[in-house]
């Protein structure tokens, strides 16, 4: 399974080279076929030059200027338009995500799950330098999303996730233009019937550059996307489920929860879902 890694970057010249190098080292070391797509989001510094220098020695590294307007969500969507792998992971350019976790994601997808979701708050994780105010807000927002969707996942707002190609096709059209895309994709994937595995991951506060996330600006945008997908869940009557999925299986299909050591295969999942549907 070839894994594409989409890295949206806006003025990340101080961190992008280290991010790309550590990512290629982790994937190469695990024997994973990969491509790295750095999406230049209207940068005004040397981000592109740093990536292009690395690409000279590795043809699997690419840097593309976003063909959309400026914005995190637009940059990710530009990468999703271009990736060539069997699956795609979205990763931050500031070095906060641990590339070693991409290997875990790849294993979850190879085990048969459609999505690989990381949790920074499950057992076995390591989180450092997370600002306290942002941490409190994060926990409140994720608790609310978890209560609304009843999906047993506690880190929906984290951008760092991986998806099979068919998931990206199923969740179209994407609406979010900014950081709220980080909740639109996983919530749509869940509501539209895709399976997911959850693994503990590590997170490190950025050591250089400045965060592009403005919590005051993004609040209403997050709320819009959450409510939009919630309406789909309860009012669309299964119109947008992935092809071939019985609407009943969306509610009963098993999911891997934090603390489980292995993901079920797709065949095991479908077998259990059939038994649940038939009342066995």
C-alpha positions in Angstrom: 0.0 0.0 0.0 1.5 3.3 -1.1 1.0 6.1 1.4 0.9 9.7 0.4 1.6 12.3 3.0 0.0 15.7 2.5 1.7 18.5 4.4 0.1 22.0 4.1 2.7 24.7 4.7 2.4 28.4 5.1 5.6 30.2 6.0 7.2 27.1 7.6 10.8 27.5 6.3 12.2 27.0 9.8 10.6 23.6 10.3 9.7 22.1 6.9 13.0 20.5 6.0 13.3 18.7 9.4 9.7 17.6 9.1 10.1 16.1 5.6 13.4 14.5 6.4 12.1 12.8 9.6 9.0 11.6 7.7 11.0 10.0 4.8 13.3 8.4 7.3 10.4 6.8 9.3 8.6 5.5 6.2 11.8 4.3 4.4 12.9 2.6 7.6 9.6 0.7 7.8 9.8 -0.3 4.1 6.7 1.7 3.2 6.2 3.0 -0.3 5.4 6.7 -0.1 5.2 10.1 -1.6 5.5 13.5 0.2 3.3 16.3 -1.0 4.2 19.7 0.6 1.4 22.2 -0.4 2.7 25.7 -0.5 -0.1 27.9 0.9 0.8 31.4 -0.4 4.2 31.4 1.4 6.3 34.5 1.6 9.5 32.8 2.9 11.8 30.0 1.8 9.5 27.1 2.4 9.3 25.9 -1.3 13.1 26.3 -1.7 13.8 24.1 1.3 11.5 21.3 0.0 12.8 21.6 -3.6 16.3 21.1 -2.2 15.3 17.9 -0.6 13.5 16.8 -3.7 16.7 16.8 -5.7 17.8 13.7 -3.9 14.4 12.0 -3.5 12.0 11.9 -6.4 9.2 11.0 -4.0 9.2 14.5 -2.5 7.2 17.1 -4.2 6.2 20.7 -3.5 3.1 22.2 -5.2 1.6 25.7 -5.0 -2.0 25.5 -3.9 -4.4 26.1 -6.7 -7.0 27.3 -4.3 -7.3 30.5 -2.3 -5.2 30.9 0.9 -6.3 28.8 3.9 -5.3 25.6 5.7 -8.4 23.7 4.5 -7.8 24.9 0.9 -4.2 23.7 1.1 -5.2 20.3 2.3 -7.8 20.0 -0.4 -5.2 20.9 -3.0 -3.1 18.0 -1.7 -6.1 15.6 -1.8 -6.6 16.6 -5.4 -3.0 15.6 -6.3 -2.0 12.5 -4.2 -1.3 9.3 -6.1 -1.2 6.7 -3.2 -3.6 4.0 -2.2 -4.0 6.0 1.0 -3.3 9.5 2.3 -2.2 11.0 5.6 -2.6 14.7 6.5 0.3 15.9 8.6 1.3 19.3 10.1 4.4 21.1 8.8 5.5 22.4 12.2 7.0 19.1 13.5 4.3 18.6 16.1 3.3 15.2 14.7 5.5 12.2 15.2 6.4 10.6 11.8 6.8 7.2 13.5 3.0 7.2 14.0 2.6 7.1 10.2 3.9 3.6 10.4 1.1 2.7 12.9 -1.5 4.3 10.6 -0.2 2.3 7.7 -0.6 -0.9 9.7 -4.1 -0.1 10.7 -5.1 0.5 7.0 -3.4 -2.7 5.9 -5.4 -4.5 8.6 -8.5 -3.6 6.7 -9.8 -0.4 8.2 -10.8 2.5 6.0 -9.4 5.2 8.3 -6.6 5.5 10.9 -7.3 7.9 13.7 -4.7 9.0 16.2 -5.5 9.9 19.7 -3.2 12.2 21.7 -5.1 11.3 24.9 -5.3 7.5 24.8 -3.0 5.3 26.8 0.5 5.0 25.5 0.6 8.5 24.0 3.2 11.3 24.7 2.1 14.9 24.6 4.6 17.7 25.5 4.3 21.5 25.6 0.5 21.7 24.9 -0.7 25.2 25.9 -3.0 24.8 28.9 -5.8 27.0 27.6 -5.8 25.2 24.2 -5.8 21.9 26.0 -8.9 22.7 28.1 -10.7 24.0 25.0 -9.6 20.9 23.0 -11.0 18.5 25.7 -14.3 20.4 25.9 -14.8 20.5 22.1 -13.9 16.9 21.6 -16.1 15.8 24.5 -19.0 17.6 22.9 -18.4 16.1 19.4 -18.1 12.7 21.0 -21.4 13.1 22.8 -23.2 14.3 19.7 -22.0 11.6 17.4 -21.5 8.7 19.9 -18.4 7.5 18.1 -16.1 6.7 21.0 -13.3 8.8 19.6 -11.7 11.5 21.7 -9.5 13.5 19.3 -11.6 14.4 16.3 -10.2 17.9 16.0 -6.6 16.6 15.4 -5.6 17.0 11.8 -3.2 14.1 11.8 -5.1 11.1 10.4 -4.9 8.7 7.4 -7.6 7.5 5.0 -7.9 5.1 2.2 -8.4 6.7 -1.2 -12.0 5.6 -1.4 -12.8 7.5 1.8 -11.6 10.8 0.3 -13.8 10.0 -2.7 -16.8 9.3 -0.4 -16.6 12.5 1.7 -16.8 14.8 -1.3 -17.7 17.5 -1.7 -15.7 19.1 1.0 -17.0 22.4 2.3 -14.4 23.6 4.9 -11.8 26.1 3.8 -9.9 26.4 7.0 -8.9 24.4 10.1 -12.5 23.1 10.4 -11.6 20.7 7.6 -9.9 18.6 10.3 -13.4 17.7 11.7 -15.3 17.6 8.4 -13.3 14.7 6.9 -13.4 12.3 9.9 -17.0 13.0 10.8 -18.2 12.6 7.3 -16.2 9.3 7.0 -17.8 8.0 10.2 -21.4 9.1 9.3 -21.0 7.8 5.7 -20.2 4.3 7.0 -16.4 3.9 6.9 -14.6 1.8 9.5 -11.8 3.3 11.6 -9.0 2.1 13.9 -7.8 4.3 16.8 -4.1 4.3 17.9 -2.3 6.4 20.5 0.0 9.0 19.0 2.5 11.5 20.3 2.4 15.3 19.9 5.1 17.9 20.5 4.5 21.7 20.7 6.2 23.6 17.9 9.7 24.8 18.6 9.8 27.5 15.9 7.5 29.6 13.9 4.0 30.7 14.9 0.7 28.8 15.0 -1.8 29.7 12.2 -4.8 28.7 14.2 -7.0 31.6 15.5 -9.4 30.0 18.0 -11.6 33.1 18.1 -12.0 33.1 14.4 -12.5 29.4 14.0 -15.2 28.8 16.7 -18.2 29.5 14.5 -16.6 27.6 11.5 -16.1 24.5 13.6 -19.7 24.7 14.9 -21.0 25.1 11.3 -19.3 21.9 10.1 -20.2 19.9 13.2 -23.9 20.8 12.9 -23.9 20.3 9.1 -22.6 16.7 9.5 -24.9 16.1 12.5 -27.9 17.0 10.3 -26.7 14.6 7.7 -26.4 11.8 10.3 -29.9 12.2 11.6 -31.9 13.6 8.6 -30.4 12.3 5.4 -31.8 8.8 5.8 -28.6 7.2 4.5 -28.5 9.1 1.2 -24.8 9.7 1.4 -23.6 6.3 2.8 -20.6 4.8 1.0 -21.7 2.5 -1.9 -22.9 -0.9 -0.9 -23.4 -0.3 2.8 -26.7 -1.2 4.4 -28.0 1.8 6.4 -28.4 -0.5 9.5 -24.7 -1.3 9.5 -23.7 2.4 10.0 -25.1 2.2 13.5 -24.0 -1.3 14.5 -20.6 -1.7 12.7 -17.8 -2.4 15.2 -15.0 0.1 15.8 -11.6 -0.2 17.3 -11.4 1.8 20.5 -8.4 3.2 22.4 -6.6 0.5 24.3 -7.2 -2.3 21.8 -3.9 -3.7 20.5 -5.1 -5.0 17.2 -7.5 -3.9 14.5 -10.1 -6.4 13.1 -9.8 -7.3 9.5 -12.4 -6.1 7.0 -13.8 -9.6 6.8 -14.2 -9.9 10.6 -15.8 -6.5 10.7 -18.4 -7.3 8.0 -19.1 -10.7 9.6 -19.7 -9.2 13.0 -21.9 -6.4 11.5 -24.0 -9.0 9.7 -24.5 -11.0 12.9 -25.4 -7.8 14.8 -27.9 -6.8 12.1 -29.5 -10.3 12.0 -29.8 -10.4 15.8 -27.3 -13.1 16.5 
